[in-house]
Amino acid sequence: MRHLHVLSATLVGGRGLVRAAVAYLRRTTAGNGRPAIDPERYDAVVFDLDAVVQRTDGVRTLPGTVELIVRLRYAGIEYAVTSAGLDCADILRAAGLEDVFQVRVDGVVAAERGLPAKPDPAMFLLAAHRLGVLPRRTVVIEDAPSGVVAGRAGGFGMVVAVDLGARRDELLAAGADVVVEDLNQLDIGQSS
């Protein structure tokens, strides 16, 4: 940290950058340096369906999905799922997750309410509203750049991107705070 401070003071002539970097790291990582969802900072998680299931050769949950949901439940963090697809309920059923999510905002709901598609944050905002939480106290977990942009545009507290295929740089450029390859890489607990 000392080197970062010296470099910052030398390059930009101030401590503001260092403070911002330290605040960012505290907000997004646990003491072990892994990305963290801190129950003191976040009340809910809104998942995009494609960040939790894979639909090739049938439907299956992506690695870490069930474990993360169990950890969220244990920590008292609410969670919802969104999908622009009209078949979200069928996909959740096929994955064995039909009764897991407390709130579902899918293509059926979007059509009924006239909600626009991503990168508009309307579906994420409705999910947070139905959970009774503020966007700034909600984490969005998404797999696509357009969803990352939507999470950022909606004023969500943290946007986590799941990299399902060598898109890390693209997801970061879209505004992801954190990029993981597997939901098991996320900790639940106090940020450092």
C-alpha positions in Angstrom: 0.0 0.0 0.0 2.9 2.4 0.8 4.1 2.0 -2.8 0.7 2.8 -4.2 0.5 5.9 -2.1 4.0 7.1 -3.2 3.2 6.4 -6.8 -0.1 8.2 -6.6 1.4 11.2 -4.9 4.1 11.3 -7.5 1.9 10.9 -10.5 -1.2 12.8 -9.7 0.0 14.9 -6.8 -2.6 13.9 -4.3 -4.1 11.4 -1.9 -7.6 11.3 -3.5 -6.7 8.5 -5.9 -5.3 6.4 -3.1 -8.4 7.0 -1.0 -10.7 6.1 -3.9 -8.7 2.9 -4.7 -8.7 1.8 -1.0 -12.5 2.5 -0.7 -13.1 0.5 -3.9 -11.1 -2.4 -2.6 -12.9 -2.3 0.7 -16.2 -2.2 -1.0 -15.6 -5.1 -3.3 -13.3 -7.5 -1.6 -13.1 -9.6 1.6 -10.1 -9.6 3.8 -8.7 -12.5 1.6 -8.8 -10.3 -1.5 -11.8 -12.2 -3.0 -14.8 -10.4 -4.2 -17.4 -10.0 -1.4 -21.0 -9.3 -0.9 -21.1 -7.6 2.5 -24.5 -8.0 4.3 -23.9 -4.7 6.0 -23.6 -2.9 2.6 -26.0 -5.0 0.5 -29.6 -6.2 1.2 -30.2 -8.1 -2.0 -28.8 -9.7 -5.1 -30.5 -9.6 -8.5 -29.3 -12.4 -10.8 -29.7 -12.5 -14.6 -30.9 -16.0 -15.5 -27.9 -16.6 -17.9 -25.5 -16.0 -15.0 -27.0 -19.0 -13.1 -28.0 -21.6 -15.7 -26.5 -22.9 -18.9 -28.8 -24.0 -21.7 -26.6 -26.1 -23.9 -27.2 -29.9 -23.9 -30.2 -29.4 -21.6 -30.4 -27.0 -18.6 -28.0 -27.1 -15.7 -27.0 -24.6 -13.0 -23.6 -23.0 -13.5 -20.9 -23.8 -11.0 -21.4 -22.1 -7.6 -25.0 -21.0 -8.2 -26.7 -23.2 -5.6 -23.9 -22.7 -3.1 -24.1 -18.9 -3.5 -27.8 -18.9 -3.0 -27.5 -21.0 0.1 -24.9 -18.6 1.5 -27.1 -15.6 0.6 -30.1 -17.1 2.4 -27.9 -17.9 5.5 -26.7 -14.3 5.5 -30.2 -12.9 5.2 -29.7 -11.4 1.8 -32.7 -11.3 -0.5 -32.4 -12.4 -4.1 -34.3 -12.3 -7.4 -33.8 -13.5 -10.9 -34.5 -11.6 -14.2 -34.7 -12.8 -17.8 -36.0 -11.2 -20.9 -37.1 -14.7 -22.0 -40.7 -15.8 -21.9 -39.6 -19.3 -20.8 -37.8 -18.3 -17.6 -40.2 -20.3 -15.4 -39.6 -23.4 -17.5 -35.9 -23.0 -17.5 -35.8 -22.6 -13.7 -38.0 -25.7 -13.3 -35.7 -27.7 -15.6 -32.7 -26.6 -13.5 -34.5 -27.5 -10.2 -34.7 -23.8 -9.2 -38.4 -23.1 -9.7 -39.1 -22.4 -6.0 -35.7 -20.9 -5.1 -36.0 -17.2 -6.1 -38.1 -14.9 -4.0 -38.8 -12.7 -7.0 -38.8 -13.4 -10.7 -39.0 -10.6 -13.3 -39.1 -12.2 -16.7 -40.2 -11.6 -20.3 -43.9 -12.2 -19.4 -43.7 -9.5 -16.7 -41.7 -7.2 -19.0 -44.4 -7.6 -21.8 -47.2 -6.9 -19.3 -45.6 -3.7 -18.0 -44.0 -2.6 -21.3 -40.5 -2.7 -19.9 -37.7 -2.0 -22.3 -34.8 -4.4 -22.9 -31.3 -4.1 -21.7 -29.2 -2.0 -21.5 -32.2 -0.3 -19.9 -32.2 -1.1 -16.2 -36.0 -1.4 -15.9 -36.1 -5.2 -15.2 -33.4 -5.0 -12.5 -35.1 -1.9 -10.9 -38.5 -3.7 -10.8 -36.8 -6.8 -9.2 -35.2 -4.6 -6.5 -38.5 -2.8 -6.0 -40.4 -6.1 -5.5 -37.7 -7.2 -3.0 -38.3 -4.0 -1.2 -34.7 -2.8 -1.5 -32.9 0.2 -2.8 -30.7 -0.3 -6.0 -27.7 1.2 -4.2 -27.9 -1.6 -1.6 -28.3 -4.3 -4.3 -25.8 -6.3 -6.2 -26.4 -7.3 -9.8 -24.9 -10.5 -11.1 -24.8 -10.6 -14.9 -23.1 -12.4 -17.8 -23.5 -9.9 -20.7 -22.0 -6.5 -21.3 -25.5 -5.1 -21.9 -26.6 -6.3 -18.5 -23.5 -4.8 -16.9 -24.4 -1.5 -18.5 -28.0 -1.9 -17.2 -26.8 -2.5 -13.7 -24.5 0.5 -13.8 -27.2 2.7 -15.3 -29.7 1.6 -12.6 -27.4 2.9 -9.8 -26.9 -0.6 -8.3 -24.3 -0.8 -5.5 -22.1 -3.4 -7.2 -22.2 -5.1 -10.5 -20.6 -8.6 -10.7 -20.0 -10.1 -14.1 -19.7 -13.8 -14.7 -17.2 -14.5 -17.5 -18.6 -17.5 -19.3 -16.1 -17.2 -22.3 -13.1 -15.0 -22.4 -15.0 -11.7 -22.2 -13.4 -10.3 -19.0 -12.0 -7.1 -20.7 -15.3 -6.5 -22.4 -17.3 -6.9 -19.1 -14.9 -4.6 -17.3 -15.1 -2.0 -20.0 -18.9 -2.2 -19.7 -18.6 -1.2 -16.1 -18.4 -4.4 -14.0 -16.9 -3.8 -10.6 -15.8 -7.5 -10.4 -15.5 -10.3 -12.9 -15.5 -13.9 -11.8 -15.5 -17.2 -13.7 -17.5 -19.1 -11.1 -20.0 -17.9 -8.5 -17.9 -19.8 -5.9 -15.4 -17.0 -6.2 -17.7 -14.7 -4.4 -17.5 -14.4 -0.6 -20.4 -13.4 1.6 -19.2 -11.4 4.6 -17.7 -8.2 5.6 -15.5 -6.3 3.2 -12.0 -5.6 4.3 
